Amino acid sequence: MTDTLSRYCHAPLPIATAWPAAIPAGAIDDSCFVSQHGSRLFLAARTEQNDHMNEAIQIEQMPAVVRALRFIMIVQLAFSLFGAAIMIPVIIVAFSDPILFVPSLQVVVVVALMGWLVARWSSRRKWVRWCALAFEVVAVGSRLIFAAVDREFGWATLVHPATLLPLAIVVGLLTSAAARWFDR
């Protein structure tokens, strides 16, 4: 899709679905443009020989549910980065034993995986949806299991953001809007 248009458009063309929903109608540069017809956006390229559209590709807007899920994952990522920034230096300084450093690697792996999923969200690949779903199911499950093992399971555990945010993502990724968005 973008390979064909890149022959004609001199502007850098990211994946069309990664573009923000509010692309203003008008010129991107002299060789390509975006036009809006109702709620649908179209990317078109002009050839140098004439000023006609020789190719038009519809750009779907991300459904509101999927945008909300991406925002929730970004919030989770921000909390994880904050936690990693606090935890890793404390573990390194307080415990210089390498065996105690290994649990802090889990924090780094979780942050890296979550960042990678957020970065790939706009690709609309099916595996991104299923990986995010599995990641969040493990997050909810581990939170509930650790609370039960520590005998701290109660209403406070169920309404805690560490339980509600992943649960909201799991439910949202199982909707038909998410299934339609992640169709490649």
C-alpha positions as CSV (number, residue, x, y, z in Angstrom):
1,M,0.0,0.0,0.0
2,T,2.6,2.6,1.1
3,D,5.2,1.2,-1.4
4,T,3.0,2.1,-4.3
5,L,2.2,5.5,-3.0
6,S,5.8,6.2,-2.1
7,R,6.6,6.1,-5.8
8,Y,4.5,9.2,-6.2
9,C,4.5,11.0,-2.8
10,H,7.7,12.7,-1.7
11,A,6.5,13.0,1.9
12,P,7.5,10.2,4.2
13,L,4.6,7.8,4.4
14,P,4.1,5.9,7.6
15,I,1.7,3.0,7.7
16,A,-1.6,4.6,6.8
17,T,-3.5,3.2,9.7
18,A,-0.9,4.7,12.1
19,W,-1.9,8.2,11.1
20,P,-3.9,10.2,13.7
21,A,-7.6,10.2,13.2
22,A,-7.7,14.0,12.7
23,I,-5.7,14.5,9.5
24,P,-6.8,17.8,8.1
25,A,-8.0,17.7,4.6
26,G,-5.5,19.4,2.2
27,A,-2.0,19.0,1.0
28,I,0.6,16.9,2.6
29,D,3.0,18.0,-0.1
30,D,2.7,18.7,-3.8
31,S,2.7,15.0,-4.8
32,C,0.1,13.5,-2.4
33,F,-2.9,14.6,-0.3
34,V,-5.5,13.4,2.1
35,S,-9.2,14.0,1.5
36,Q,-12.0,13.5,3.8
37,H,-15.5,12.2,2.7
38,G,-17.8,12.1,5.7
39,S,-16.0,10.1,8.4
40,R,-13.6,8.3,6.0
41,L,-10.2,9.5,5.1
42,F,-8.6,8.8,1.7
43,L,-4.9,9.0,0.8
44,A,-4.3,9.9,-2.8
45,A,-1.2,10.4,-4.9
46,R,-0.8,12.6,-8.0
47,T,1.5,11.8,-10.8
48,E,3.8,14.4,-12.3
49,Q,2.1,14.1,-15.7
50,N,-1.3,15.2,-14.6
51,D,-3.1,16.4,-11.5
52,H,-5.6,13.4,-11.3
53,M,-5.7,10.9,-8.5
54,N,-4.1,7.7,-9.8
55,E,-4.6,5.9,-6.5
56,A,-6.8,6.3,-3.5
57,I,-6.6,4.2,-0.4
58,Q,-9.1,4.3,2.4
59,I,-7.7,5.0,5.8
60,E,-9.9,3.5,8.6
61,Q,-10.1,5.4,11.8
62,M,-9.4,3.5,15.0
63,P,-12.6,2.7,16.9
64,A,-13.1,4.5,20.1
65,V,-12.9,1.3,22.2
66,V,-9.5,0.4,20.7
67,R,-8.2,4.0,21.2
68,A,-9.3,3.7,24.9
69,L,-7.6,0.4,25.2
70,R,-4.4,1.8,23.8
71,F,-4.6,4.7,26.2
72,I,-5.1,2.3,29.2
73,M,-2.0,0.4,28.0
74,I,0.0,3.6,27.8
75,V,-1.1,4.4,31.4
76,Q,0.0,1.0,32.5
77,L,3.3,1.5,30.7
78,A,3.8,4.8,32.5
79,F,3.2,3.2,35.9
80,S,5.5,0.3,35.0
81,L,8.3,2.7,34.0
82,F,7.8,4.7,37.2
83,G,8.0,1.4,39.2
84,A,11.1,0.3,37.3
85,A,12.8,3.6,37.9
86,I,12.1,3.2,41.7
87,M,12.7,-0.5,42.1
88,I,15.9,-1.2,40.0
89,P,18.2,1.3,41.7
90,V,17.0,0.2,45.2
91,I,17.6,-3.5,44.4
92,I,21.1,-2.8,42.9
93,V,22.2,-0.6,45.8
94,A,20.6,-2.4,48.7
95,F,21.4,-5.9,47.5
96,S,24.6,-6.3,45.6
97,D,24.0,-10.1,45.3
98,P,23.4,-11.0,41.6
99,I,20.7,-13.6,42.6
100,L,18.6,-10.8,44.1
101,F,19.0,-8.8,40.9
102,V,17.2,-11.4,38.8
103,P,13.7,-10.5,40.1
104,S,14.3,-6.9,38.9
105,L,14.8,-8.3,35.4
106,Q,11.1,-9.2,35.4
107,V,10.2,-5.5,35.7
108,V,12.4,-4.7,32.7
109,V,10.9,-7.5,30.6
110,V,7.4,-6.5,31.5
111,V,8.1,-2.8,30.6
112,A,9.8,-3.8,27.3
113,L,7.0,-6.1,26.3
114,M,4.3,-3.6,27.1
115,G,6.2,-0.9,25.2
116,W,6.6,-3.1,22.2
117,L,2.9,-4.0,22.2
118,V,1.9,-0.3,22.4
119,A,4.3,0.5,19.6
120,R,2.8,-2.3,17.4
121,W,-0.8,-1.4,18.2
122,S,-1.4,0.5,15.0
123,S,-0.2,-2.3,12.8
124,R,-3.6,-3.9,13.2
125,R,-2.1,-7.4,13.2
126,K,-4.1,-10.2,14.8
127,W,-1.1,-11.4,16.8
128,V,-0.8,-8.0,18.5
129,R,-4.4,-8.4,19.8
130,W,-3.8,-11.9,21.1
131,C,-0.4,-11.1,22.6
132,A,-1.9,-8.1,24.4
133,L,-4.9,-10.2,25.6
134,A,-2.5,-12.9,26.9
135,F,-0.3,-10.3,28.6
136,E,-3.2,-8.7,30.4
137,V,-4.8,-12.1,31.4
138,V,-1.4,-13.0,33.0
139,A,-1.3,-9.6,34.7
140,V,-4.8,-10.0,36.2
141,G,-4.3,-13.7,37.0
142,S,-0.9,-13.1,38.7
143,R,-2.3,-10.2,40.7
144,L,-5.2,-12.3,42.0
145,I,-3.1,-15.3,42.7
146,F,-0.5,-13.4,44.6
147,A,-3.2,-11.7,46.6
148,A,-4.8,-15.1,47.4
149,V,-1.4,-16.6,48.4
150,D,-0.6,-13.6,50.6
151,R,-4.1,-13.9,52.2
152,E,-4.9,-10.3,51.2
153,F,-7.7,-11.2,48.8
154,G,-10.7,-9.0,49.2
155,W,-12.7,-6.1,47.7
156,A,-9.7,-3.9,47.8
157,T,-7.9,-6.3,45.6
158,L,-10.7,-6.4,43.1
159,V,-11.1,-2.7,42.8
160,H,-7.4,-1.9,42.7
161,P,-6.2,-0.3,39.4
162,A,-3.7,-3.2,39.0
163,T,-6.7,-5.5,38.6
164,L,-9.2,-3.2,36.9
165,L,-7.0,-1.8,34.1
166,P,-5.9,-5.2,32.8
167,L,-9.4,-6.5,33.2
168,A,-10.8,-3.6,31.2
169,I,-8.3,-4.3,28.4
170,V,-9.2,-8.0,28.4
171,V,-12.9,-7.2,28.1
172,G,-12.2,-4.5,25.4
173,L,-10.0,-6.8,23.3
174,L,-12.8,-9.4,23.2
175,T,-15.3,-6.9,21.6
176,S,-16.2,-7.0,18.0
177,A,-14.8,-3.6,17.4
178,A,-11.3,-4.8,18.5
179,A,-11.8,-7.9,16.3
180,R,-12.5,-5.8,13.3
181,W,-9.6,-3.4,14.0
182,F,-7.0,-6.2,14.4
183,D,-7.9,-8.0,11.1
184,R,-4.5,-8.4,9.4
